[in-house]
């Protein structure tokens, strides 16, 4: 059910983000090791930087998960209640230019 308040009541899928960061971290570690073994220091460095970014992202995600239901509600936390009334209707913006009819074509 859409209530119109989704941006204010949105929740992040932290568990999904965690597993995606685990996947990215695993590939970054693999890439760093393989490029280092093959003798490609530039690509190994790039994968190492990606490894660092994925590790920092995973640390932030774990921090948010550990902060509790405020950031990541579990299955036992009910969803937010919708607002009492729908948002007020807003009129679409009107053009500030006067309306002009397209020019008429003369047909002989």
C-alpha positions as CSV (number, residue, x, y, z in Angstrom):
1,X,0.0,0.0,0.0
2,X,1.5,3.3,-1.0
3,X,0.8,6.2,1.4
4,X,3.0,8.9,-0.2
5,X,5.3,9.0,2.9
6,X,7.8,6.4,1.5
7,X,10.8,8.7,1.5
8,X,10.4,9.5,5.2
9,X,9.7,5.9,6.3
10,X,12.1,4.1,4.0
11,X,14.3,1.4,5.4
12,X,17.6,0.1,4.2
13,X,18.1,-3.5,3.4
14,X,21.3,-3.8,5.5
15,X,21.5,-7.5,5.4
16,X,21.4,-7.5,1.6
17,X,24.0,-4.8,1.5
18,X,26.2,-6.8,3.9
19,X,26.2,-9.9,1.7
20,X,26.9,-7.8,-1.4
21,X,29.8,-6.2,0.4
22,X,31.1,-9.7,1.4
23,X,30.9,-10.7,-2.3
24,X,32.7,-7.6,-3.4
25,X,35.3,-8.1,-0.7
26,X,36.0,-11.7,-1.7
27,X,36.4,-10.7,-5.4
28,X,38.7,-7.8,-4.4
29,X,40.9,-10.1,-2.4
30,X,41.0,-12.6,-5.2
31,X,41.8,-10.0,-7.8
32,X,44.6,-8.5,-5.6
33,X,46.2,-11.9,-5.1
34,X,45.9,-13.0,-8.7
35,X,47.2,-9.7,-10.2
36,X,50.1,-9.7,-7.8
37,X,51.0,-13.3,-8.8
38,X,50.7,-12.5,-12.5
39,X,53.0,-9.5,-12.1
40,X,50.5,-6.7,-12.8
41,X,51.2,-4.2,-9.9
42,X,48.8,-1.5,-11.3
43,X,45.8,-3.8,-11.3
44,X,46.8,-5.3,-8.0
45,X,46.9,-1.8,-6.5
46,X,43.4,-1.0,-8.0
47,X,42.0,-4.2,-6.5
48,X,43.7,-3.4,-3.2
49,X,42.0,0.0,-3.1
50,X,38.7,-1.7,-4.0
51,X,39.4,-4.1,-1.1
52,X,39.8,-1.2,1.3
53,X,36.6,0.5,0.1
54,X,34.6,-2.8,0.5
55,X,36.1,-3.3,4.0
56,X,35.1,0.2,5.1
57,X,31.6,-0.2,3.7
58,X,31.2,-3.6,5.5
59,X,32.3,-2.0,8.8
60,X,29.8,0.8,8.4
61,X,27.0,-1.7,7.5
62,X,27.9,-3.9,10.6
63,X,27.9,-0.8,12.8
64,X,24.4,0.1,11.6
65,X,23.1,-3.4,12.1
66,X,24.5,-3.5,15.6
67,X,22.8,-0.2,16.5
68,X,19.5,-2.0,16.6
69,X,16.0,-1.7,15.3
70,X,16.3,2.0,14.7
71,X,18.5,1.4,11.7
72,X,17.7,-2.2,10.8
73,X,14.4,-3.6,12.2
74,X,14.1,-7.3,12.4
75,X,11.2,-9.4,11.4
76,X,9.4,-8.9,14.7
77,X,9.3,-5.1,14.4
78,X,6.0,-4.0,12.7
79,X,6.2,-1.5,9.8
80,X,5.6,2.2,10.4
81,X,2.1,3.3,10.6
82,X,0.9,5.3,7.6
83,X,0.1,9.0,8.1
84,X,-3.4,9.9,9.2
85,X,-4.2,11.8,6.0
86,X,-2.9,11.7,2.5
87,X,-0.6,14.5,1.4
88,X,-2.4,17.6,0.1
89,X,-3.1,17.8,-3.6
90,X,-0.8,20.2,-5.4
91,X,-1.8,21.7,-8.7
92,X,0.7,21.1,-11.5
93,X,2.8,24.2,-12.2
94,X,1.4,26.5,-14.9
95,X,3.5,27.9,-17.6
96,X,4.3,31.6,-17.3
97,X,4.2,32.1,-21.0
98,X,0.9,33.0,-22.6
99,X,-0.7,30.3,-24.7
100,X,-0.2,30.8,-28.4
101,X,-1.9,28.8,-31.1
102,X,0.2,27.2,-33.7
103,X,0.2,29.2,-37.0
104,X,-2.4,28.3,-39.5
105,X,-1.3,27.0,-42.8
106,X,-3.0,28.3,-45.9
107,X,-4.0,25.6,-48.4
108,X,-4.7,26.8,-51.9
